Amino acid sequence: MIIALSEEGQYLLYKTRNERDEWLSNAIKTTFTKDEQDLLRMLLGPLTKLVDFD
């Protein structure tokens, strides 16, 4: 069975993801120092391994 989103569903998904990404980006910029932001960037690779862990 193949399931697909309607155009409205696709728009809502896209909009929600963009709002979440903007919120997170703003939170990081306003909460963390430059050094902390650099540390987060360095840790993204290793943390991604956790997401992919089975």
PDBQT receptor file of N, H, CA, C and O in Angstrom, charges set to zero:
ATOM      1  N   MET A   1       0.840  -1.164   0.000  1.00  0.00    +0.000 N 
ATOM      2  CA  MET A   1       0.000   0.000   0.000  1.00  0.00    +0.000 C 
ATOM      3  C   MET A   1       0.895   1.240   0.000  1.00  0.00    +0.000 C 
ATOM      4  O   MET A   1       1.859   1.316   0.762  1.00  0.00    +0.000 OA
ATOM      5  N   ILE A   2       0.583   2.173  -0.826  1.00  0.00    +0.000 N 
ATOM      6  H   ILE A   2      -0.200   2.112  -1.445  1.00  0.00    +0.000 HD
ATOM      7  CA  ILE A   2       1.333   3.423  -0.903  1.00  0.00    +0.000 C 
ATOM      8  C   ILE A   2       0.457   4.536  -0.339  1.00  0.00    +0.000 C 
ATOM      9  O   ILE A   2      -0.705   4.693  -0.715  1.00  0.00    +0.000 OA
ATOM     10  N   ILE A   3       1.044   5.297   0.570  1.00  0.00    +0.000 N 
ATOM     11  H   ILE A   3       1.988   5.169   0.876  1.00  0.00    +0.000 HD
ATOM     12  CA  ILE A   3       0.333   6.415   1.181  1.00  0.00    +0.000 C 
ATOM     13  C   ILE A   3       1.090   7.694   0.832  1.00  0.00    +0.000 C 
ATOM     14  O   ILE A   3       2.318   7.729   0.903  1.00  0.00    +0.000 OA
ATOM     15  N   ALA A   4       0.371   8.729   0.461  1.00  0.00    +0.000 N 
ATOM     16  H   ALA A   4      -0.627   8.701   0.404  1.00  0.00    +0.000 HD
ATOM     17  CA  ALA A   4       0.995  10.000   0.114  1.00  0.00    +0.000 C 
ATOM     18  C   ALA A   4       0.248  11.140   0.792  1.00  0.00    +0.000 C 
ATOM     19  O   ALA A   4      -0.955  11.053   1.042  1.00  0.00    +0.000 OA
ATOM     20  N   LEU A   5       0.976  12.200   1.084  1.00  0.00    +0.000 N 
ATOM     21  H   LEU A   5       1.953  12.271   0.881  1.00  0.00    +0.000 HD
ATOM     22  CA  LEU A   5       0.360  13.378   1.663  1.00  0.00    +0.000 C 
ATOM     23  C   LEU A   5      -0.327  14.205   0.587  1.00  0.00    +0.000 C 
ATOM     24  O   LEU A   5       0.122  14.266  -0.558  1.00  0.00    +0.000 OA
ATOM     25  N   SER A   6      -1.403  14.828   0.971  1.00  0.00    +0.000 N 
ATOM     26  H   SER A   6      -1.768  14.779   1.901  1.00  0.00    +0.000 HD
ATOM     27  CA  SER A   6      -2.047  15.777   0.064  1.00  0.00    +0.000 C 
ATOM     28  C   SER A   6      -1.159  17.018  -0.030  1.00  0.00    +0.000 C 
ATOM     29  O   SER A   6      -0.200  17.157   0.728  1.00  0.00    +0.000 OA
ATOM     30  N   GLU A   7      -1.479  17.909  -0.954  1.00  0.00    +0.000 N 
ATOM     31  H   GLU A   7      -2.259  17.795  -1.570  1.00  0.00    +0.000 HD
ATOM     32  CA  GLU A   7      -0.722  19.159  -1.067  1.00  0.00    +0.000 C 
ATOM     33  C   GLU A   7      -0.789  19.937   0.236  1.00  0.00    +0.000 C 
ATOM     34  O   GLU A   7       0.210  20.512   0.670  1.00  0.00    +0.000 OA
ATOM     35  N   GLU A   8      -1.955  19.960   0.861  1.00  0.00    +0.000 N 
ATOM     36  H   GLU A   8      -2.767  19.494   0.509  1.00  0.00    +0.000 HD
ATOM     37  CA  GLU A   8      -2.122  20.667   2.133  1.00  0.00    +0.000 C 
ATOM     38  C   GLU A   8      -1.275  20.005   3.221  1.00  0.00    +0.000 C 
ATOM     39  O   GLU A   8      -0.668  20.694   4.041  1.00  0.00    +0.000 OA
ATOM     40  N   GLY A   9      -1.232  18.684   3.229  1.00  0.00    +0.000 N 
ATOM     41  H   GLY A   9      -1.725  18.124   2.562  1.00  0.00    +0.000 HD
ATOM     42  CA  GLY A   9      -0.416  17.958   4.194  1.00  0.00    +0.000 C 
ATOM     43  C   GLY A   9       1.062  18.222   3.993  1.00  0.00    +0.000 C 
ATOM     44  O   GLY A   9       1.805  18.397   4.959  1.00  0.00    +0.000 OA
ATOM     45  N   GLN A  10       1.492  18.251   2.737  1.00  0.00    +0.000 N 
ATOM     46  H   GLN A  10       0.889  18.109   1.952  1.00  0.00    +0.000 HD
ATOM     47  CA  GLN A  10       2.892  18.542   2.432  1.00  0.00    +0.000 C 
ATOM     48  C   GLN A  10       3.253  19.952   2.891  1.00  0.00    +0.000 C 
ATOM     49  O   GLN A  10       4.320  20.172   3.465  1.00  0.00    +0.000 OA
ATOM     50  N   TYR A  11       2.361  20.898   2.635  1.00  0.00    +0.000 N 
ATOM     51  H   TYR A  11       1.495  20.719   2.169  1.00  0.00    +0.000 HD
ATOM     52  CA  TYR A  11       2.590  22.278   3.051  1.00  0.00    +0.000 C 
ATOM     53  C   TYR A  11       2.700  22.366   4.577  1.00  0.00    +0.000 C 
ATOM     54  O   TYR A  11       3.598  23.028   5.099  1.00  0.00    +0.000 OA
ATOM     55  N   LEU A  12       1.796  21.704   5.282  1.00  0.00    +0.000 N 
ATOM     56  H   LEU A  12       1.067  21.167   4.858  1.00  0.00    +0.000 HD
ATOM     57  CA  LEU A  12       1.799  21.738   6.738  1.00  0.00    +0.000 C 
ATOM     58  C   LEU A  12       3.086  21.120   7.291  1.00  0.00    +0.000 C 
ATOM     59  O   LEU A  12       3.678  21.657   8.228  1.00  0.00    +0.000 OA
ATOM     60  N   LEU A  13       3.516  20.009   6.724  1.00  0.00    +0.000 N 
ATOM     61  H   LEU A  13       3.036  19.573   5.963  1.00  0.00    +0.000 HD
ATOM     62  CA  LEU A  13       4.750  19.363   7.148  1.00  0.00    +0.000 C 
ATOM     63  C   LEU A  13       5.938  20.288   6.917  1.00  0.00    +0.000 C 
ATOM     64  O   LEU A  13       6.771  20.460   7.807  1.00  0.00    +0.000 OA
ATOM     65  N   TYR A  14       6.025  20.883   5.735  1.00  0.00    +0.000 N 
ATOM     66  H   TYR A  14       5.348  20.743   5.011  1.00  0.00    +0.000 HD
ATOM     67  CA  TYR A  14       7.108  21.803   5.394  1.00  0.00    +0.000 C 
ATOM     68  C   TYR A  14       7.107  23.005   6.342  1.00  0.00    +0.000 C 
ATOM     69  O   TYR A  14       8.156  23.395   6.857  1.00  0.00    +0.000 OA
ATOM     70  N   LYS A  15       5.937  23.585   6.569  1.00  0.00    +0.000 N 
ATOM     71  H   LYS A  15       5.086  23.268   6.151  1.00  0.00    +0.000 HD
ATOM     72  CA  LYS A  15       5.804  24.761   7.438  1.00  0.00    +0.000 C 
ATOM     73  C   LYS A  15       6.226  24.428   8.867  1.00  0.00    +0.000 C 
ATOM     74  O   LYS A  15       6.950  25.199   9.496  1.00  0.00    +0.000 OA
ATOM     75  N   THR A  16       5.778  23.291   9.377  1.00  0.00    +0.000 N 
ATOM     76  H   THR A  16       5.190  22.664   8.866  1.00  0.00    +0.000 HD
ATOM     77  CA  THR A  16       6.109  22.890  10.741  1.00  0.00    +0.000 C 
ATOM     78  C   THR A  16       7.600  22.663  10.894  1.00  0.00    +0.000 C 
ATOM     79  O   THR A  16       8.193  23.085  11.887  1.00  0.00    +0.000 OA
ATOM     80  N   ARG A  17       8.213  22.003   9.927  1.00  0.00    +0.000 N 
ATOM     81  H   ARG A  17       7.731  21.659   9.121  1.00  0.00    +0.000 HD
ATOM     82  CA  ARG A  17       9.659  21.764   9.985  1.00  0.00    +0.000 C 
ATOM     83  C   ARG A  17      10.425  23.079   9.949  1.00  0.00    +0.000 C 
ATOM     84  O   ARG A  17      11.380  23.258  10.704  1.00  0.00    +0.000 OA
ATOM     85  N   ASN A  18      10.021  23.991   9.087  1.00  0.00    +0.000 N 
ATOM     86  H   ASN A  18       9.245  23.845   8.474  1.00  0.00    +0.000 HD
ATOM     87  CA  ASN A  18      10.708  25.278   9.001  1.00  0.00    +0.000 C 
ATOM     88  C   ASN A  18      10.580  26.068  10.298  1.00  0.00    +0.000 C 
ATOM     89  O   ASN A  18      11.551  26.669  10.758  1.00  0.00    +0.000 OA
ATOM     90  N   GLU A  19       9.384  26.071  10.889  1.00  0.00    +0.000 N 
ATOM     91  H   GLU A  19       8.596  25.582  10.515  1.00  0.00    +0.000 HD
ATOM     92  CA  GLU A  19       9.178  26.782  12.153  1.00  0.00    +0.000 C 
ATOM     93  C   GLU A  19      10.046  26.183  13.253  1.00  0.00    +0.000 C 
ATOM     94  O   GLU A  19      10.636  26.913  14.049  1.00  0.00    +0.000 OA
ATOM     95  N   ARG A  20      10.124  24.860  13.299  1.00  0.00    +0.000 N 
ATOM     96  H   ARG A  20       9.644  24.266  12.653  1.00  0.00    +0.000 HD
ATOM     97  CA  ARG A  20      10.950  24.182  14.306  1.00  0.00    +0.000 C 
ATOM     98  C   ARG A  20      12.423  24.522  14.096  1.00  0.00    +0.000 C 
ATOM     99  O   ARG A  20      13.137  24.817  15.054  1.00  0.00    +0.000 OA
ATOM    100  N   ASP A  21      12.879  24.481  12.840  1.00  0.00    +0.000 N 
ATOM    101  H   ASP A  21      12.299  24.242  12.062  1.00  0.00    +0.000 HD
ATOM    102  CA  ASP A  21      14.278  24.776  12.538  1.00  0.00    +0.000 C 
ATOM    103  C   ASP A  21      14.629  26.220  12.885  1.00  0.00    +0.000 C 
ATOM    104  O   ASP A  21      15.705  26.488  13.421  1.00  0.00    +0.000 OA
ATOM    105  N   GLU A  22      13.722  27.154  12.580  1.00  0.00    +0.000 N 
ATOM    106  H   GLU A  22      12.848  26.937  12.144  1.00  0.00    +0.000 HD
ATOM    107  CA  GLU A  22      13.956  28.561  12.903  1.00  0.00    +0.000 C 
ATOM    108  C   GLU A  22      14.016  28.761  14.413  1.00  0.00    +0.000 C 
ATOM    109  O   GLU A  22      14.869  29.496  14.911  1.00  0.00    +0.000 OA
ATOM    110  N   TRP A  23      13.104  28.103  15.149  1.00  0.00    +0.000 N 
ATOM    111  H   TRP A  23      12.411  27.506  14.745  1.00  0.00    +0.000 HD
ATOM    112  CA  TRP A  23      13.092  28.218  16.599  1.00  0.00    +0.000 C 
ATOM    113  C   TRP A  23      14.404  27.702  17.184  1.00  0.00    +0.000 C 
ATOM    114  O   TRP A  23      15.012  28.362  18.027  1.00  0.00    +0.000 OA
ATOM    115  N   LEU A  24      14.839  26.525  16.738  1.00  0.00    +0.000 N 
ATOM    116  H   LEU A  24      14.345  25.989  16.053  1.00  0.00    +0.000 HD
ATOM    117  CA  LEU A  24      16.057  25.925  17.259  1.00  0.00    +0.000 C 
ATOM    118  C   LEU A  24      17.271  26.793  16.937  1.00  0.00    +0.000 C 
ATOM    119  O   LEU A  24      18.123  27.012  17.798  1.00  0.00    +0.000 OA
ATOM    120  N   SER A  25      17.352  27.279  15.721  1.00  0.00    +0.000 N 
ATOM    121  H   SER A  25      16.660  27.100  15.022  1.00  0.00    +0.000 HD
ATOM    122  CA  SER A  25      18.466  28.133  15.326  1.00  0.00    +0.000 C 
ATOM    123  C   SER A  25      18.515  29.390  16.184  1.00  0.00    +0.000 C 
ATOM    124  O   SER A  25      19.583  29.779  16.657  1.00  0.00    +0.000 OA
ATOM    125  N   ASN A  26      17.382  30.018  16.384  1.00  0.00    +0.000 N 
ATOM    126  H   ASN A  26      16.514  29.702  16.000  1.00  0.00    +0.000 HD
ATOM    127  CA  ASN A  26      17.313  31.223  17.208  1.00  0.00    +0.000 C 
ATOM    128  C   ASN A  26      17.674  30.912  18.660  1.00  0.00    +0.000 C 
ATOM    129  O   ASN A  26      18.393  31.683  19.294  1.00  0.00    +0.000 OA
ATOM    130  N   ALA A  27      17.187  29.799  19.188  1.00  0.00    +0.000 N 
ATOM    131  H   ALA A  27      16.602  29.172  18.672  1.00  0.00    +0.000 HD
ATOM    132  CA  ALA A  27      17.480  29.422  20.566  1.00  0.00    +0.000 C 
ATOM    133  C   ALA A  27      18.976  29.202  20.758  1.00  0.00    +0.000 C 
ATOM    134  O   ALA A  27      19.543  29.625  21.766  1.00  0.00    +0.000 OA
ATOM    135  N   ILE A  28      19.612  28.546  19.803  1.00  0.00    +0.000 N 
ATOM    136  H   ILE A  28      19.152  28.202  18.984  1.00  0.00    +0.000 HD
ATOM    137  CA  ILE A  28      21.053  28.295  19.903  1.00  0.00    +0.000 C 
ATOM    138  C   ILE A  28      21.827  29.605  19.833  1.00  0.00    +0.000 C 
ATOM    139  O   ILE A  28      22.755  29.822  20.612  1.00  0.00    +0.000 OA
ATOM    140  N   LYS A  29      21.449  30.478  18.903  1.00  0.00    +0.000 N 
ATOM    141  H   LYS A  29      20.694  30.302  18.270  1.00  0.00    +0.000 HD
ATOM    142  CA  LYS A  29      22.162  31.749  18.742  1.00  0.00    +0.000 C 
ATOM    143  C   LYS A  29      22.032  32.640  19.965  1.00  0.00    +0.000 C 
ATOM    144  O   LYS A  29      22.986  33.328  20.329  1.00  0.00    +0.000 OA
ATOM    145  N   THR A  30      20.871  32.639  20.604  1.00  0.00    +0.000 N 
ATOM    146  H   THR A  30      20.096  32.081  20.307  1.00  0.00    +0.000 HD
ATOM    147  CA  THR A  30      20.649  33.547  21.727  1.00  0.00    +0.000 C 
ATOM    148  C   THR A  30      21.022  32.953  23.077  1.00  0.00    +0.000 C 
ATOM    149  O   THR A  30      21.197  33.691  24.046  1.00  0.00    +0.000 OA
ATOM    150  N   THR A  31      21.145  31.642  23.155  1.00  0.00    +0.000 N 
ATOM    151  H   THR A  31      21.003  31.042  22.367  1.00  0.00    +0.000 HD
ATOM    152  CA  THR A  31      21.408  30.990  24.435  1.00  0.00    +0.000 C 
ATOM    153  C   THR A  31      22.876  30.644  24.622  1.00  0.00    +0.000 C 
ATOM    154  O   THR A  31      23.407  30.787  25.723  1.00  0.00    +0.000 OA
ATOM    155  N   PHE A  32      23.542  30.191  23.563  1.00  0.00    +0.000 N 
ATOM    156  H   PHE A  32      23.111  30.075  22.668  1.00  0.00    +0.000 HD
ATOM    157  CA  PHE A  32      24.907  29.690  23.672  1.00  0.00    +0.000 C 
ATOM    158  C   PHE A  32      25.933  30.714  23.229  1.00  0.00    +0.000 C 
ATOM    159  O   PHE A  32      25.683  31.532  22.343  1.00  0.00    +0.000 OA
ATOM    160  N   THR A  33      27.096  30.649  23.866  1.00  0.00    +0.000 N 
ATOM    161  H   THR A  33      27.298  29.984  24.585  1.00  0.00    +0.000 HD
ATOM    162  CA  THR A  33      28.212  31.478  23.428  1.00  0.00    +0.000 C 
ATOM    163  C   THR A  33      28.747  30.938  22.106  1.00  0.00    +0.000 C 
ATOM    164  O   THR A  33      28.365  29.852  21.669  1.00  0.00    +0.000 OA
ATOM    165  N   LYS A  34      29.632  31.703  21.475  1.00  0.00    +0.000 N 
ATOM    166  H   LYS A  34      29.943  32.585  21.830  1.00  0.00    +0.000 HD
ATOM    167  CA  LYS A  34      30.252  31.262  20.217  1.00  0.00    +0.000 C 
ATOM    168  C   LYS A  34      30.996  29.951  20.431  1.00  0.00    +0.000 C 
ATOM    169  O   LYS A  34      30.900  29.045  19.602  1.00  0.00    +0.000 OA
ATOM    170  N   ASP A  35      31.735  29.836  21.529  1.00  0.00    +0.000 N 
ATOM    171  H   ASP A  35      31.813  30.571  22.203  1.00  0.00    +0.000 HD
ATOM    172  CA  ASP A  35      32.466  28.595  21.810  1.00  0.00    +0.000 C 
ATOM    173  C   ASP A  35      31.507  27.421  22.000  1.00  0.00    +0.000 C 
ATOM    174  O   ASP A  35      31.791  26.318  21.535  1.00  0.00    +0.000 OA
ATOM    175  N   GLU A  36      30.389  27.638  22.668  1.00  0.00    +0.000 N 
ATOM    176  H   GLU A  36      30.159  28.534  23.046  1.00  0.00    +0.000 HD
ATOM    177  CA  GLU A  36      29.409  26.568  22.865  1.00  0.00    +0.000 C 
ATOM    178  C   GLU A  36      28.768  26.163  21.535  1.00  0.00    +0.000 C 
ATOM    179  O   GLU A  36      28.504  24.984  21.297  1.00  0.00    +0.000 OA
ATOM    180  N   GLN A  37      28.521  27.153  20.674  1.00  0.00    +0.000 N 
ATOM    181  H   GLN A  37      28.735  28.111  20.867  1.00  0.00    +0.000 HD
ATOM    182  CA  GLN A  37      27.970  26.850  19.351  1.00  0.00    +0.000 C 
ATOM    183  C   GLN A  37      28.955  26.007  18.539  1.00  0.00    +0.000 C 
ATOM    184  O   GLN A  37      28.555  25.066  17.854  1.00  0.00    +0.000 OA
ATOM    185  N   ASP A  38      30.237  26.347  18.619  1.00  0.00    +0.000 N 
ATOM    186  H   ASP A  38      30.562  27.111  19.176  1.00  0.00    +0.000 HD
ATOM    187  CA  ASP A  38      31.266  25.564  17.923  1.00  0.00    +0.000 C 
ATOM    188  C   ASP A  38      31.307  24.138  18.461  1.00  0.00    +0.000 C 
ATOM    189  O   ASP A  38      31.453  23.188  17.692  1.00  0.00    +0.000 OA
ATOM    190  N   LEU A  39      31.180  23.986  19.769  1.00  0.00    +0.000 N 
ATOM    191  H   LEU A  39      31.061  24.758  20.393  1.00  0.00    +0.000 HD
ATOM    192  CA  LEU A  39      31.178  22.663  20.379  1.00  0.00    +0.000 C 
ATOM    193  C   LEU A  39      29.972  21.843  19.900  1.00  0.00    +0.000 C 
ATOM    194  O   LEU A  39      30.102  20.653  19.614  1.00  0.00    +0.000 OA
ATOM    195  N   LEU A  40      28.811  22.480  19.815  1.00  0.00    +0.000 N 
ATOM    196  H   LEU A  40      28.706  23.447  20.047  1.00  0.00    +0.000 HD
ATOM    197  CA  LEU A  40      27.621  21.788  19.302  1.00  0.00    +0.000 C 
ATOM    198  C   LEU A  40      27.846  21.289  17.879  1.00  0.00    +0.000 C 
ATOM    199  O   LEU A  40      27.472  20.164  17.545  1.00  0.00    +0.000 OA
ATOM    200  N   ARG A  41      28.458  22.125  17.039  1.00  0.00    +0.000 N 
ATOM    201  H   ARG A  41      28.762  23.038  17.310  1.00  0.00    +0.000 HD
ATOM    202  CA  ARG A  41      28.738  21.715  15.657  1.00  0.00    +0.000 C 
ATOM    203  C   ARG A  41      29.660  20.503  15.623  1.00  0.00    +0.000 C 
ATOM    204  O   ARG A  41      29.466  19.590  14.821  1.00  0.00    +0.000 OA
ATOM    205  N   MET A  42      30.669  20.496  16.502  1.00  0.00    +0.000 N 
ATOM    206  H   MET A  42      30.827  21.238  17.154  1.00  0.00    +0.000 HD
ATOM    207  CA  MET A  42      31.612  19.373  16.546  1.00  0.00    +0.000 C 
ATOM    208  C   MET A  42      30.912  18.090  17.008  1.00  0.00    +0.000 C 
ATOM    209  O   MET A  42      31.273  17.000  16.563  1.00  0.00    +0.000 OA
ATOM    210  N   LEU A  43      29.935  18.204  17.877  1.00  0.00    +0.000 N 
ATOM    211  H   LEU A  43      29.642  19.089  18.238  1.00  0.00    +0.000 HD
ATOM    212  CA  LEU A  43      29.276  17.032  18.445  1.00  0.00    +0.000 C 
ATOM    213  C   LEU A  43      28.136  16.490  17.592  1.00  0.00    +0.000 C 
ATOM    214  O   LEU A  43      27.654  15.385  17.842  1.00  0.00    +0.000 OA
ATOM    215  N   LEU A  44      27.700  17.238  16.600  1.00  0.00    +0.000 N 
ATOM    216  H   LEU A  44      28.090  18.136  16.397  1.00  0.00    +0.000 HD
ATOM    217  CA  LEU A  44      26.577  16.787  15.775  1.00  0.00    +0.000 C 
ATOM    218  C   LEU A  44      26.852  15.459  15.091  1.00  0.00    +0.000 C 
ATOM    219  O   LEU A  44      25.971  14.602  15.034  1.00  0.00    +0.000 OA
ATOM    220  N   GLY A  45      28.055  15.275  14.574  1.00  0.00    +0.000 N 
ATOM    221  H   GLY A  45      28.771  15.971  14.620  1.00  0.00    +0.000 HD
ATOM    222  CA  GLY A  45      28.402  14.015  13.911  1.00  0.00    +0.000 C 
ATOM    223  C   GLY A  45      28.265  12.821  14.845  1.00  0.00    +0.000 C 
ATOM    224  O   GLY A  45      27.540  11.874  14.539  1.00  0.00    +0.000 OA
ATOM    225  N   PRO A  46      28.963  12.859  15.992  1.00  0.00    +0.000 N 
ATOM    226  CA  PRO A  46      28.837  11.734  16.919  1.00  0.00    +0.000 C 
ATOM    227  C   PRO A  46      27.412  11.529  17.442  1.00  0.00    +0.000 C 
ATOM    228  O   PRO A  46      26.981  10.389  17.612  1.00  0.00    +0.000 OA
ATOM    229  N   LEU A  47      26.681  12.607  17.698  1.00  0.00    +0.000 N 
ATOM    230  H   LEU A  47      27.031  13.534  17.560  1.00  0.00    +0.000 HD
ATOM    231  CA  LEU A  47      25.310  12.462  18.191  1.00  0.00    +0.000 C 
ATOM    232  C   LEU A  47      24.387  11.839  17.147  1.00  0.00    +0.000 C 
ATOM    233  O   LEU A  47      23.438  11.134  17.491  1.00  0.00    +0.000 OA
ATOM    234  N   THR A  48      24.667  12.100  15.883  1.00  0.00    +0.000 N 
ATOM    235  H   THR A  48      25.438  12.672  15.603  1.00  0.00    +0.000 HD
ATOM    236  CA  THR A  48      23.881  11.508  14.811  1.00  0.00    +0.000 C 
ATOM    237  C   THR A  48      23.978   9.991  14.819  1.00  0.00    +0.000 C 
ATOM    238  O   THR A  48      23.034   9.300  14.438  1.00  0.00    +0.000 OA
ATOM    239  N   LYS A  49      25.124   9.476  15.254  1.00  0.00    +0.000 N 
ATOM    240  H   LYS A  49      25.891  10.037  15.564  1.00  0.00    +0.000 HD
ATOM    241  CA  LYS A  49      25.283   8.022  15.359  1.00  0.00    +0.000 C 
ATOM    242  C   LYS A  49      24.263   7.419  16.315  1.00  0.00    +0.000 C 
ATOM    243  O   LYS A  49      23.800   6.299  16.097  1.00  0.00    +0.000 OA
ATOM    244  N   LEU A  50      23.906   8.148  17.374  1.00  0.00    +0.000 N 
ATOM    245  H   LEU A  50      24.282   9.057  17.551  1.00  0.00    +0.000 HD
ATOM    246  CA  LEU A  50      22.894   7.650  18.308  1.00  0.00    +0.000 C 
ATOM    247  C   LEU A  50      21.539   7.519  17.642  1.00  0.00    +0.000 C 
ATOM    248  O   LEU A  50      20.802   6.566  17.899  1.00  0.00    +0.000 OA
ATOM    249  N   VAL A  51      21.213   8.464  16.794  1.00  0.00    +0.000 N 
ATOM    250  H   VAL A  51      21.811   9.238  16.585  1.00  0.00    +0.000 HD
ATOM    251  CA  VAL A  51      19.923   8.430  16.103  1.00  0.00    +0.000 C 
ATOM    252  C   VAL A  51      19.845   7.214  15.197  1.00  0.00    +0.000 C 
ATOM    253  O   VAL A  51      18.783   6.607  15.057  1.00  0.00    +0.000 OA
ATOM    254  N   ASP A  52      20.958   6.858  14.586  1.00  0.00    +0.000 N 
ATOM    255  H   ASP A  52      21.821   7.350  14.700  1.00  0.00    +0.000 HD
ATOM    256  CA  ASP A  52      20.993   5.731  13.651  1.00  0.00    +0.000 C 
ATOM    257  C   ASP A  52      21.223   4.385  14.329  1.00  0.00    +0.000 C 
ATOM    258  O   ASP A  52      21.219   3.350  13.663  1.00  0.00    +0.000 OA
ATOM    259  N   PHE A  53      21.423   4.386  15.647  1.00  0.00    +0.000 N 
ATOM    260  H   PHE A  53      21.426   5.227  16.189  1.00  0.00    +0.000 HD
ATOM    261  CA  PHE A  53      21.714   3.154  16.375  1.00  0.00    +0.000 C 
ATOM    262  C   PHE A  53      20.489   2.254  16.419  1.00  0.00    +0.000 C 
ATOM    263  O   PHE A  53      19.381   2.712  16.697  1.00  0.00    +0.000 OA
ATOM    264  N   ASP A  54      20.695   0.965  16.142  1.00  0.00    +0.000 N 
ATOM    265  H   ASP A  54      21.595   0.593  15.916  1.00  0.00    +0.000 HD
ATOM    266  CA  ASP A  54      19.585   0.019  16.186  1.00  0.00    +0.000 C 
ATOM    267  C   ASP A  54      19.526  -0.699  17.488  1.00  0.00    +0.000 C 
ATOM    268  O   ASP A  54      18.647  -1.536  17.693  1.00  0.00    +0.000 OA
TER     269      ASP A  54
